[in-house]
Amino acid sequence: MTSVLIVDDDALVRAGLRAILAAEPDITVAGEAGDGTEVLPAALRLRPDVVLMDVRMPRMDGIQATRLLRERFPEPPKILVVTTFANDEYVYQALQAGAAGFLLKRARPEQITEAVRVVASGDSLLFPEAVRRLATAYGPPDGRVGAAGLTAREAEVLTLMAEGLSNAEIATRLVLGVETVKSHVGNVLAKLGVRDRTQAVVVAYRSGFISL
């Protein structure tokens, strides 16, 4: 069972997300928060697997709240940013802060529930075109990929990560075991000095490793 904390300053949005998620047999809504200032106390109390995080909130935005969660938890919950605009500097900053992906508020119910399952499983929820635009619009050049000494296989894995493929999909594409792919992903993250897949993909775009 995947537990979710819903964070949004709009009570109607929270109610809508709660109704969508509560209808799923494998998802439970652990609680709600109406502002970023409430996120850390709620997460410490409820220990959710996933946080659905609004970006724009009045007292503390979702970016600051994401940073707090990453700082205070040895293994923080997966953070899924819920936003109105995909091509938004706030979204880029949230990904840089440690969010596992983002979801548009106009997403269909089945897209929302699937997004929760994806990030809960340890994968990132990436939309390649949107991440490319965000990384190139808001991120400075980054030479880490060229200096990382990736093996040919690791470079292949990073390329497929940038396409938004999950570990299982990468394994199928490369005819490898899922555990082998996980090992390659871990090596890529370590060599690039990043925390997660999302940041690895952002670095790949900013380095020019992925052709634009």
Protein Blocks (a to p, Z undefined) as FASTA:
>chain_A
ZZdddddfbfklmmmmmmmmmmpmkbccfbdcfbfklmmmmmmmnopabdcddfbdfklc
fklmmmmmmmmpmbacddddddfblbbfklmmmmmnopabdcdfkbcfklmmmmmmmmmn
opacddfklmmmmmmmmpccdfklmmnopafklmmmmmmmmnopafklmmmmnopafklm
mmmmmmmmmmnopablklmmmmmmmnomacZZ
